[in-house]
């Protein structure tokens, strides 16, 4: 069976107007270059790119609104380098997992995707739960260690270890994410 990979960028189109933002921002700043590198690699290789993003708690939110609000925030420097191009896919999520109550599984199936490269935020929350949901859907998971941001470093390390041990996820640097 041919392995088709998709890059999923989790919650990086963000206004950072939430209670943990001050703690999260330094980690996002460190992870951003690796996320941008993954995005560039995916575009060069024609790998499908899926943005899975919170709806900011507004049930009227859609990707157009998110793409306007995030770059207009005080932290536009963390958003602009990741602006989706016309070939990108977009899934608005309401909870931690990129799969929960979203059409993502259907989209990935229609693209014949069998493997995901996950990056974004927050390692110990949305990345972790998304990796678990991908695993139970029999998708191979790679997490780019340097392209994920955390709120609690100790929990992020534990989450990466759990993904590797319990979910057979590949935990690698972003530079190795598309190597198998």
N, C-alpha and C positions, 0 to 999 in steps of 0.2 A: 504494500500500500504506500502510495506517495505521501510524504509528509508535507503538508502545507502549513505554514506558520503565519500567525498574525501578531502584530505588536499592539498591545493594549496599554494606553496611557490613562492612568486612573487619577481622577480628581485634580489634575494639574491646571485646569482652567478655573481659577479660584480667585475670589475677591479678598480672601483672608480676613473676613469680618466674622470670626467666630471665637469662642472662648479660649481655644488652645493655640490660636494663631501665633502669639508671641513666642511660644516654645517651639512651634513647628517651623517657623520661617528660617532660622539658621540651617536646619537640616535640608529644607527645600533648596536653599541657595547652594549648598554643597552638592546636592543631587542633580541640579539643573543641567550642568554641562554633560553629564552622562545620559540624561534623558534626551537632550538635543542630539547627542551622538547617535543614540538608538534610532531616533526619528530620521536622521540623515541616512543611516544604514538601511533602514526599511524602505525609504523612498528610492535609494539607489538600486535596491534589489527587487523592487516592485512587490514588496511585502505589504499586504493590507494593513492599514493603520486604523485602529478603532479608539476613539476617545470615549471613555465611560466616565461620566461626570455627575456629581450631585446636582440636584435641581435647586439648591439653595433654600430648600424648604418651601418653595413657592410652587404650588401645583399647577400654575399656569406657565411655568418655565419650559422653554424649548431651547434647542441649541443656538438659535439666533440670539435669544436674549442672553444666554450665557456668554456668547462670543462678544457681545457688546459690554456686558457688566464687568467681566474679569479684566480686560485690557484698560478699562476706564478707572480701575481701582488704584489706590496708592502703590500697589505692588505690580504694576504693569510690566516691570522688568523681568518678573518671574513668569509672565504669561506670553508676552510677545514672541519670544524665540520658539514657542511651541504652537503658534497659530496653525490651525488645520488648513491644508490645501484642498482643492476641489475634489481630490480623489479619496479623502478621508471619510470614514464612517463615524457616526455619532450616536451614542446611546445615553439617554438621560436615566439616571438611577435615583432611587429614593432611599435606599438603605446601604449597608456596607458592601454587600456583594454586587459585582457587576452583572450577575445573572439574576438576582432576585427581582421578580416582577418586571423584567426587561425583555426585549426581543433578541438579546444577544445570542442565545443558543441557536435560534432560528437563523440569524445572520451568519454565524460561523459555519453552520451546517450548509447553508447555501453557497458559501465560499470554499467548501471542502476543507476547512481548517481542522487540523488534528493536533496542533501544537500552538501554545501561546507563550509570548514573551511579555511578562508583566513589569511595569515600572510605574512610578508615581507615588501617591501618598494615601494613606498613612500605612506604613509597613505592618504595624501590629494591629491594624484594624482592617481597612478596605482591601489592602493587598492580600493579607492573610486569608480573609473570608472568601475572596475571589479565587485564590489559589485552591482552597478547599473545594469550592463549588466546581471549579474546572476539573479537579482530580476526580470527583465523584461522577463527572460526565465523561470520564475516560479520555480527557485531553492531556497531552504532555504539557508540563509547565516548566518554564524557565523564569527565574526572577533575577534581574540584574541588580546585584547587591549595591552597587554604587549609584544606582538610578532610582532608589526608593528613599523616601523621607519618613522620619519618625517623630513622634512626640516624646516617647519614653524609650531611650536607647536600650535599656535592659530588656524591655518587652519586645522591642524590634529584633534584637539578637535571638531571643527565645523563639519568636515567630519564624524567623529565617531557619533556625534549626529544626523546628517542627515541620515546616514545609519540606525541608530536605529529607528528614527521616520518615515522617508519617505520610507524606504525599508524593514521595520520590521526585520532588522538584529539583531541577538543576539550579543551584545558587552560584552564579558566576559574575565576573565583572562584565559591564556593558560591552566591552570590546570583544567578548567571547559569546555573547548571547545568541548570535545567529550561526555559530559553529556547532556542529553535532558530531 
